[in-house]
Amino acid sequence: MFKFLLFVGLAYLVWRWWRGQQAAQPESLPEEKPAEAMIPCAWCGVHGPATEMLRDEQGRHFCDAAHRRALQQRDG
């Protein structure tokens, strides 16, 4: 019985060592995206990524269509 427990204990230690070796190896990191300009909304002033902002005819940027409509209604 002692030999069996010794074998199980050694197998457990080898398994833990092997798992530790796998965890120590860094996985490949995702490619970094280039920094994107943050632009303020013309209505509320909250900054958002330039690619996600909406623009109007005057070149102003907006968070969403509701803010664009709100400013257009205010300006007439």
Backbone as a chain_set.jsonl record, in Angstrom:
{"seq": "MFKFLLFVGLAYLVWRWWRGQQAAQPESLPEEKPAEAMIPCAWCGVHGPATEMLRDEQGRHFCDAAHRRALQQRDG", "coords": {"N": [[0.821, -1.186, 0.0], [2.017, 1.219, 0.712], [3.812, 1.691, -1.381], [2.057, 2.189, -3.477], [0.793, 4.587, -2.624], [3.058, 6.223, -2.575], [3.69, 6.239, -5.298], [1.369, 7.501, -6.337], [1.618, 9.989, -5.081], [4.05, 10.926, -6.203], [3.281, 11.025, -8.889], [1.355, 13.031, -8.712], [2.968, 15.236, -7.963], [4.613, 15.464, -10.23], [2.668, 16.074, -12.118], [1.761, 18.583, -11.119], [4.13, 20.074, -11.395], [4.414, 20.017, -14.176], [2.083, 21.425, -14.983], [2.699, 23.892, -13.906], [4.862, 24.608, -15.483], [3.617, 24.992, -17.944], [1.98, 27.179, -17.379], [3.858, 29.123, -16.97], [4.783, 29.808, -19.451], [4.404, 32.43, -21.626], [1.47, 33.368, -23.388], [0.839, 34.213, -26.803], [0.587, 37.638, -27.325], [-2.183, 39.764, -28.124], [-2.31, 41.787, -31.098], [-1.444, 45.184, -30.819], [-3.65, 47.891, -31.126], [-3.492, 50.896, -33.006], [-3.378, 54.107, -31.427], [-6.353, 56.004, -31.093], [-7.966, 58.984, -32.106], [-9.758, 60.965, -29.776], [-12.783, 62.551, -29.755], [-14.783, 65.362, -28.881], [-18.331, 65.444, -28.308], [-20.495, 67.629, -30.032], [-22.826, 68.409, -28.838], [-23.135, 67.398, -26.103], [-20.547, 67.227, -25.101], [-19.159, 64.961, -24.342], [-16.419, 62.828, -24.811], [-15.55, 60.695, -27.533], [-14.475, 57.853, -29.551], [-13.073, 58.711, -32.693], [-13.845, 57.256, -34.945], [-16.329, 56.289, -34.281], [-18.023, 58.386, -33.943], [-20.7, 60.505, -35.074], [-21.172, 62.705, -37.882], [-22.136, 65.993, -38.945], [-23.341, 68.235, -41.569], [-21.812, 70.519, -41.233], [-19.481, 69.569, -40.23], [-19.342, 68.981, -37.542], [-19.067, 66.865, -34.665], [-20.896, 64.125, -33.172], [-22.31, 62.201, -30.451], [-24.493, 60.496, -30.912], [-27.388, 60.022, -33.07], [-29.555, 61.355, -31.905], [-28.426, 63.478, -30.466], [-27.376, 64.908, -32.568], [-29.726, 65.662, -33.936], [-30.914, 67.211, -31.901], [-29.198, 69.442, -31.673], [-29.451, 70.481, -34.256], [-32.154, 71.182, -34.246], [-32.15, 73.121, -32.273], [-30.531, 75.065, -33.433], [-32.034, 75.718, -35.586]], "CA": [[0.0, 0.0, 0.0], [2.903, 2.365, 0.777], [4.353, 1.934, -2.716], [0.977, 2.784, -4.272], [0.654, 5.977, -2.196], [4.254, 6.909, -3.029], [3.526, 6.43, -6.741], [0.334, 8.515, -6.536], [2.205, 11.265, -4.658], [5.013, 11.353, -7.219], [2.528, 11.392, -10.092], [0.747, 14.331, -8.433], [4.025, 16.248, -8.017], [4.993, 15.641, -11.642], [1.561, 16.769, -12.781], [1.794, 19.984, -10.681], [5.293, 20.696, -12.017], [4.115, 20.171, -15.596], [1.105, 22.511, -15.094], [3.422, 25.13, -13.621], [5.667, 24.942, -16.649], [2.713, 25.496, -18.974], [1.496, 28.492, -16.97], [4.963, 30.065, -17.034], [5.015, 30.196, -20.838], [3.421, 33.458, -22.003], [0.76, 33.174, -24.642], [1.088, 35.32, -27.71], [-0.253, 38.788, -27.012], [-2.88, 40.293, -29.296], [-1.67, 42.962, -31.678], [-1.933, 46.448, -30.291], [-4.262, 48.779, -32.099], [-2.947, 52.239, -32.86], [-4.205, 55.026, -30.646], [-7.366, 56.665, -31.903], [-8.316, 60.316, -31.611], [-11.001, 61.085, -29.029], [-13.382, 63.81, -30.176], [-15.949, 65.686, -28.059], [-19.639, 65.617, -28.938], [-20.844, 69.048, -30.111], [-24.008, 68.67, -27.998], [-22.955, 67.148, -24.668], [-19.145, 67.358, -24.735], [-18.533, 63.683, -23.994], [-15.458, 62.412, -25.831], [-15.707, 59.348, -28.069], [-13.538, 57.547, -30.635], [-13.402, 59.418, -33.93], [-14.497, 56.369, -35.912], [-17.684, 55.978, -33.841], [-18.81, 59.609, -33.848], [-21.45, 60.921, -36.253], [-20.85, 64.069, -38.299], [-23.176, 66.685, -39.702], [-22.862, 68.931, -42.759], [-20.808, 71.514, -40.837], [-18.294, 68.877, -39.748], [-19.388, 68.791, -36.098], [-19.162, 65.457, -34.261], [-21.943, 63.837, -32.197], [-22.347, 60.856, -29.855], [-25.524, 59.7, -31.583], [-28.285, 60.788, -33.93], [-30.411, 62.201, -31.078], [-27.696, 64.705, -30.175], [-27.282, 65.658, -33.828], [-31.062, 66.274, -34.152], [-31.134, 68.217, -30.868], [-28.458, 70.649, -32.027], [-30.037, 71.014, -35.475], [-33.426, 71.823, -33.869], [-31.834, 74.333, -31.519], [-29.983, 76.063, -34.358], [-33.101, 76.067, -36.51]], "C": [[0.871, 1.259, 0.0], [3.45, 2.711, -0.601], [3.3, 2.601, -3.611], [0.807, 4.266, -3.922], [1.863, 6.807, -2.626], [4.156, 7.206, -4.524], [2.5, 7.519, -7.036], [0.878, 9.897, -6.168], [3.192, 11.8, -5.672], [4.305, 11.769, -8.505], [1.881, 12.759, -9.915], [1.793, 15.447, -8.525], [4.473, 16.509, -9.444], [3.909, 16.408, -12.388], [1.567, 18.255, -12.413], [2.966, 20.731, -11.316], [5.014, 20.975, -13.488], [3.116, 21.309, -15.815], [1.765, 23.863, -14.83], [4.283, 25.567, -14.785], [4.798, 25.512, -17.766], [2.253, 26.904, -18.643], [2.601, 29.534, -17.094], [5.222, 30.549, -18.457], [3.965, 31.224, -21.249], [2.766, 33.115, -23.333], [1.041, 34.37, -25.525], [0.086, 36.44, -27.418], [-0.968, 39.267, -28.278], [-2.165, 41.545, -29.811], [-2.293, 44.226, -31.111], [-2.521, 47.284, -31.416], [-3.643, 50.16, -31.927], [-3.915, 53.128, -32.085], [-5.158, 55.769, -31.577], [-7.719, 58.003, -31.263], [-9.666, 60.267, -30.905], [-11.544, 62.486, -29.282], [-14.603, 64.088, -29.313], [-17.217, 65.822, -28.898], [-19.974, 67.108, -28.917], [-22.026, 69.388, -29.219], [-23.697, 68.541, -26.511], [-21.509, 67.246, -24.199], [-18.444, 66.078, -24.338], [-17.627, 63.251, -25.146], [-15.724, 60.965, -26.251], [-14.693, 59.116, -29.176], [-14.003, 58.179, -31.942], [-14.158, 58.529, -34.912], [-15.935, 56.05, -35.54], [-18.586, 57.204, -33.755], [-19.518, 59.887, -35.169], [-21.08, 62.354, -36.591], [-22.036, 64.675, -39.021], [-22.538, 67.433, -40.866], [-21.774, 69.96, -42.439], [-19.525, 70.872, -40.295], [-18.245, 68.692, -38.242], [-19.606, 67.315, -35.791], [-20.187, 65.289, -33.154], [-21.85, 62.406, -31.704], [-23.31, 59.948, -30.627], [-26.443, 60.627, -32.373], [-29.187, 61.717, -33.122], [-29.717, 63.519, -30.748], [-27.561, 65.557, -31.436], [-28.603, 66.367, -34.102], [-31.323, 67.401, -33.161], [-30.424, 69.52, -31.223], [-29.021, 71.288, -33.285], [-31.357, 71.722, -35.163], [-33.176, 73.116, -33.115], [-31.353, 75.441, -32.44], [-30.995, 76.495, -35.398], [-32.831, 75.54, -37.843]], "O": [[0.518, 2.254, -0.632], [3.543, 3.886, -0.956], [3.628, 3.48, -4.408], [0.691, 5.106, -4.815], [1.711, 7.969, -3.002], [4.502, 8.303, -4.964], [2.733, 8.371, -7.893], [0.621, 10.87, -6.876], [3.185, 12.993, -5.977], [4.687, 12.754, -9.137], [1.855, 13.561, -10.848], [1.522, 16.496, -9.109], [4.689, 17.659, -9.825], [4.206, 17.29, -13.194], [1.398, 19.104, -13.288], [2.821, 21.882, -11.729], [5.342, 22.05, -13.99], [3.286, 22.09, -16.751], [1.423, 24.861, -15.465], [4.42, 26.762, -15.048], [5.221, 26.435, -18.462], [2.144, 27.742, -19.539], [2.312, 30.712, -17.304], [5.827, 31.605, -18.643], [2.77, 30.931, -21.226], [3.413, 32.641, -24.267], [1.441, 35.427, -25.037], [-1.113, 36.197, -27.283], [-0.417, 39.183, -29.376], [-1.507, 42.259, -29.056], [-3.509, 44.32, -30.946], [-1.962, 47.37, -32.51], [-3.306, 50.55, -30.809], [-5.126, 52.909, -32.099], [-4.804, 56.116, -32.704], [-7.764, 58.131, -30.039], [-10.599, 59.614, -31.371], [-10.856, 63.481, -29.054], [-15.382, 63.177, -29.032], [-17.174, 66.259, -30.048], [-19.764, 67.777, -27.906], [-22.212, 70.555, -28.875], [-23.962, 69.463, -25.739], [-21.268, 67.339, -22.996], [-17.254, 66.098, -24.027], [-18.022, 63.302, -26.311], [-16.078, 60.123, -25.427], [-14.108, 60.069, -29.69], [-15.194, 58.176, -32.251], [-15.028, 59.014, -35.636], [-16.697, 55.586, -36.388], [-19.787, 57.072, -33.521], [-19.013, 59.554, -36.242], [-20.718, 63.133, -35.709], [-22.839, 63.968, -39.63], [-21.344, 67.289, -41.124], [-20.916, 70.239, -43.276], [-18.584, 71.582, -39.94], [-17.213, 68.286, -37.707], [-20.249, 66.6, -36.56], [-20.35, 66.164, -32.304], [-21.384, 61.514, -32.413], [-22.993, 58.802, -30.949], [-26.294, 61.848, -32.346], [-29.553, 62.782, -33.618], [-30.357, 64.57, -30.752], [-27.626, 66.785, -31.372], [-28.609, 67.544, -34.462], [-31.887, 68.432, -33.528], [-31.007, 70.595, -31.081], [-29.067, 72.514, -33.381], [-31.65, 72.759, -35.757], [-33.901, 74.095, -33.292], [-31.71, 76.606, -32.266], [-30.826, 77.538, -36.03], [-33.63, 75.738, -38.759]]}, "num_chains": 1, "name": "protein.A"}
